[in-house]
Amino acid sequence: MLLDSDCHLTASRVSQDGYEVAIENSWIVVPADRVLRNVRNPTGRAVVCYRRIANPEVKQWELRIFCFVRPPEA
C-alpha cells in the first residue's frame, strides 16, 4: 500500500529572503512563520511539509508550505 505524505526530506539553502527549499525542481522561499525553531531533527537533512491545494478564486493549484525543519548545523 502506497501512502502519500505531506512531509519530505529535501535540499535547502539560505538566501537573502530566508530559507529556500527544493520542491518539484524549483527553489521555493519558506515563509518565516513556517520555520520551526528549537526542534530536534534526527534525519540529518532538511524536512519540508507541503501540499498542493486548489485555489478556486484563480482556478489554479497553489503550493502551501505547512512547516520547515532546518537541517542540523554543519
C-alpha positions, 0 to 999 in steps of 0.5 A, spaced: 500 500 500 502 506 497 501 512 502 502 519 500 505 524 505 505 531 506 512 531 509 519 530 505 526 530 506 529 535 501 535 540 499 535 547 502 539 553 502 539 560 505 538 566 501 537 573 502 529 572 503 530 566 508 530 559 507 529 556 500 527 549 499 527 544 493 520 542 491 518 539 484 525 542 481 524 549 483 527 553 489 521 555 493 522 561 499 519 558 506 515 563 509 518 565 516 512 563 520 513 556 517 520 555 520 520 551 526 525 553 531 528 549 537 526 542 534 530 536 534 531 533 527 534 526 527 534 525 519 540 529 518 537 533 512 532 538 511 524 536 512 519 540 508 511 539 509 507 541 503 501 540 499 498 542 493 491 545 494 486 548 489 485 555 489 478 556 486 478 564 486 484 563 480 482 556 478 489 554 479 493 549 484 497 553 489 503 550 493 502 551 501 508 550 505 505 547 512 512 547 516 520 547 515 525 543 519 532 546 518 537 541 517 542 540 523 548 545 523 554 543 519 
